[in-house]
């Protein structure tokens, strides 16, 4: 049985990301509201990539099983998926640990720590993005083209290439629309506020 998501189901995968991104524009009335909103939007922003990378991993791993393809590609997508899940787990734990201190005294902003772990996270994030948008899609297309049997090639196109293409296209559309919507909201919320001086 293949999981074939239509466009409406794909949009639902991105809904937490869209809602989380729009929470950036919620006005903060207190430090407590800020921390709760920030924690919520962090979790919402990252849960969609977990679903999306997981769905693509499902497709690529099953595709590789069918064609008995490269184990490197399977390992590549598993590394990307494990990083995504570990990052979400870390984000969830740090968010939950921060919530009990909502009413603690306000103080100076903590210094950002861009050490080894932060740099490693950025590297793996870029690695996951390249794997998601480029490597897996090119691999599936090239492997399907190599298959001499027309029926099998058509079936693999329907089962794997088309869902991956939908997922990639929907990712680009949602990111572009969210960015445009965010710019429009910023213009209307912050651009037309009269100067108080």
Secondary structure, 3 states (H helix, E strand, C coil): CCCCCCHHHHHHHHHHHHHHHHHHHCCCCCHHHHHHHHHHHHHHHHHHHHHHHHHHHHHHHHHHHHHCCCHHHHHHHHHHHHHHHHHHHHHHHHHHHHHCCCCCCCCCCCCCCCCHHHHHHHHHHHHHHHHHHHHHHHHHHHHHHCCCCHHHHHHHHHHHHHHHHHHHHHHHHHHHHHHHHHHHHHHHHHCCCCCCC
